[in-house]
Amino acid sequence: MSDQAAQEKVSAKTSSINSAFGAKNRARLINAYFDEMGGDEIPAECAWEHVYRLLLWVDQTTGLGHCYESDKSQPGKRWYSRSLAFHDWVSAAFGAPPAELARHIDWLFMRAAEDLAAHVLKRAKSVASRAELQRKPYEGRDFPKPGEDPELIVIFKEVLGPHLGSEPTPEAWNLLVQRVRQYLALDNKRKNLVGEGFEDVIAQVIRRTCPRADMEVFARRALHELPGFNRVRSGDKPNKVDVAVIRPSKRVLVTAKWSVRADREKQFITDFTDYVNAESMRQPFEYVFVTNEFDPARLVRACEQLVGNTAMFTHVVHISTDALKATYKPADTDQKEASSVERVLQHIEEGRLISLQKWLDKIAG
């Protein structure tokens, strides 16, 4: 490798780390993950496992694998029973004791967090030096220091005070406050990973399970840049497709959402209408929904959504229909939700709701 190439590689890595949760670093980390796992190709039956190892996480408030909204999954609520069932299923599938599941998942987030921490540590001294210069005109006037939080320190003292052999210094308390804040702020970054990161992982999984020479896979590509779709009208915002799979005989436009909100459900219809209006080859294309949603009513709506008298989605794909079945086993449910659960299970039985593995097999065929 030439000196220039080496410098460019270092520069690219540094740039990626500067935005640890950004697209470039996510791509680098996902490639690193699959390198660790043994190579470019993976069997379709293992695809769900890689998705969960990369993206699934443990809910901080319950200690269980996250499968539903945290506030609705607390002890005593219906989804706590289901979260326990899901945690049990994933732990068994990974061959891990339930208490150790966290060590087997959340790979992408943890590695991105390590990159971010290293970058912050590297910048800390220069930031501190600049801050001291900025504070110098106010020296001696007892200005509060960055990160101070007396109220939080009082809480720490109330809980930890009786167990401390000696009183920590003010600097130690402030350091604890900063570490707690960093931890909480860091978890908010997870939204990037279950948003665009989910799209990236699905695209990579498709490439690695279906290594066809005549197939291209894109993540977040503008619709008009895909074969057979017109450019949007002047002034309109380009419509980006979460994941697109292009073969000479097939075009698959994928909406990839880790979970579903009500506003997203409306967006599915809007996106599909845009795709239909932009299609220029007068040839059919597939519109596929890939998700890790566990809410039965939302899954039913996705399976049964019609455009005219035809199902809108060619396929509705769940990362693991086996995980769904296991999670729905606890009978702690009301009559309305029980009906939705029954319909989801029926859609799985009839092949309307399929697993990631089955869908990947269809793409490869």
Secondary structure, 3 states (H helix, E strand, C coil): CCHHHHHHHHHHHHHHHHCCCCHHHHHHHHHHHHHHCCCCCCCHHHHHHHHHHHHCCECCCCCCECCCCHHHCCCCCHHHHHHHHHHHHHHHHHCCCHHHHHHHCCHHHHHHHHHHHHHHHHHHHHHHHHHHHHHHHHCCCCCCCCCCCHHHHHHHHHHHHHHCCCCCCHHHHHHHHHHHHHHHHHHHCHHHHCCHHHHHHHHHHHHHHCCCCCCEEEEEEEHHHCCCECCCCCCCCCCEEEEEEEECCEEEEEEEECCCCHHHHHHHHHHHHHHHHHECCCCCCEEEEEECCCCHHHHHHHHHCEECCEECCCEEEECCHHHHHHHCCCCCCCHHHHHHHHHHHHHHHHCCEEEHHHHHHHHHC
